[in-house]
């Protein structure tokens, strides 16, 4: 097992639940529905990829491949770039700060990190001799 990935997954699991609860309760009264939807998308993808990081941590005990390590790192980078840029974008939308909308341009890079992480998983699994 990869302890670092498992600890990271636990932290992001905590954050996902806390931020999801914040969006469902407090944020709805503070910003528009569009901003809440943007925030919730960030939470959803954070939660999905929290499980992917956890899987990388567990799978590493069976497949000691640099590709598994890279998958976990790319999922982590994806969360930071994708989810956190959406959180920031929701704040920008809620505060009506049009000069900061460029933050949304970061989001696709996070999406590319997610895809690259899944590609690393695929290649590692494909190359695994059964």
N, C-alpha and C positions, 0 to 999 in steps of 0.2 A: 504494500500500500504506500501511497505517497502522502505523508502526514501533512505537508504544506497545502496540498490541494484540498484535503479533507477539512482542515481548519478554515481555509478560505471559503469553502462551500458552506460551512456552518455560519460564518460571519455573514455571507451574502444571503443565506436563508433567513437569518434574523432580520437583516435589513429589508428583505423582500416582504416579509409579513408586516413589519412595522410601517414601511412606506405604503404598502397596500391599504392598511387600516387607516393611515393618515389620509390617503386619497379618498377613501370611501366615506370618511366622516368629516374631517376638518376642512380638507381642501375644497370640497364641493360647495361650501358656503363662502369661499374666498375668491374663486376664479370662475371663468366660464366653463361650460360643458366641454368645449373644444380643448381647453387647457387641461381639464381633468382627464379627458380621453388620451391626450398626449402623455401625461404622467403615468396613467394606468398601462399604456403600451410599454413604457420603460420598465415598470414593475414586472409586467408579464414576462418580458424577454429576460430580465434579470433572474426571475425565478426558474424559467426553462434552463438557462445556462448555468445556474447554480447546481442543478442536477447533473448537467454535463460535466462540470468541474468535479463533482463528487464521483461520477462514473470514471473519469480519468484517474482519480486517486485510487479507486478500487481496482480498476483494470490494470493499473501499473504493476500490481503484484503478479499478474499472469503474463502480461506482455511488457517486458522491460525494454521499451523502444523509445527513442528520442521523439518519435512521432506522437506518442501518447503525452509526453511532457509538453511538446509544442501545442498539441490540441488543448491541454489545460491552460497554457499560457495565452493562447489565442482567445479562448472563451473568456478569460479574465480581462484581456484587453478589450474584447467586444463589449463586455458589461460596462467597463469604464467609458468607452467612447460612445456606445449606442445608448445605453440606459441613462447614464448621467447627463448626456447631452439632451436627452428628452426631458429629464427632470428640470434642467436649466431652461430649456425652451418653454416648458409649461409655466415656469416662473416669469419668463419674459412675456409670454402671452397674457398671463394674469396681471402683470404690472403694466401692460401696454407700453412696452419699451421697443419701439420699432427699429431702433438703431442696433439692437442686439440679436436680430433674427438670424444673423450669420451663424449662430451657434448650431442651428439645424443642419448646416453643411457638414458638421462633424459626424452626424448620425450614420450616414452611409458607410463611412470608414469602419465603424463598429460592426455594421452588418457584414462587411467584407471579412472582418476578423472572425465572426461567428461561422461564416461559410468556410473559411480556411481551416478553422478548428475541426469542423465536420469532415472536411477533405482529409485532414491528417488522421482522424479516426478511421475513415474508410481505408486509406492506404495501409495503416497499421494492421487492421483486421484482414485485409486482402492478402497481405504478405505473411500473416501468421500461419505457420504450418500446424495442421491439426493431427 
